[in-house]
Amino acid sequence: MRKLALFSLMLVFIFSACKQGEEAKTDEDLAKGQAAEAPQAAEGDSLYGGFDPAAELKALEGTWEVKDSLSDKSTWEITGNQVKRTAGDKVEEGTLEISYPGKLAFVQKKGGGTEKSYYGYTRNGDDVYIGLGKAGVKQGDDYLVAVDGLLVMKNAACKFYERDMFKDGFKQDGVEVKCEIKSEGDKQVLAYQTPDRFKKGEMRDGKVNILGRALLDDQMAGNQATKVK
């Protein structure tokens, strides 16, 4: 009888030790399993490629002299996504928003709502461009231009994505359009066509200069910001 009780006690200890080992292993594997099951964007799945808005905001830290209208310049003091914009005696405070390549929004709270002022935006290293005109980025082998929508060139083929009026982004189905990279004198340009929103069924021609990773039309090229500090 004593032998049976001792044997039963041994089984309890063995079972408890096994169960504790399983729990420890399960906790460790659970973390690994959760990481493995987390959705991973396949390379090339994202419309914007590896474009990183956070990196763009970090590059904008500091004080800049910006030509943000047809004739006037203002000073932008940027910390994180916070910005104080000074033009003469007028001082405005708000936040910066970069949701997609080629555009930057100055966001203010007004009258119980939100007001956004959009500007073309791109940079090539430390050279920053903010203002009126069309702009975009060369992201790896892809070209993305904000042009009344978004023009995306991948593998020498172009699609135009229309703005989605119900969210801050673009419609999923793009329209195939003509585009090419060519030389014009000593410059390289991306020439493209996009649907004319005022004339249904017709196309509009456009082009942007390729300056390193920056894509910008001639008007935008005249809007280089100057870093004050």
Secondary structure by P-SEA (a helix, b strand, c coil): caaaaaaaaaaaaaaaaaaaaaaaaaaaaaaaaaaaacccccccccccccccaaaaaaaacccccccccccbbbbbbccccbbbbbcccbbbbbbbbbccccbbbbccccccbbbbbbbbbccccccccccccccccccccbbbbbcccbbbbcccbbbbbcccccccccccbbbbbbbbbbbcccbbbbbbcccccccccbbbbbcccccccbbbccccccccccccc
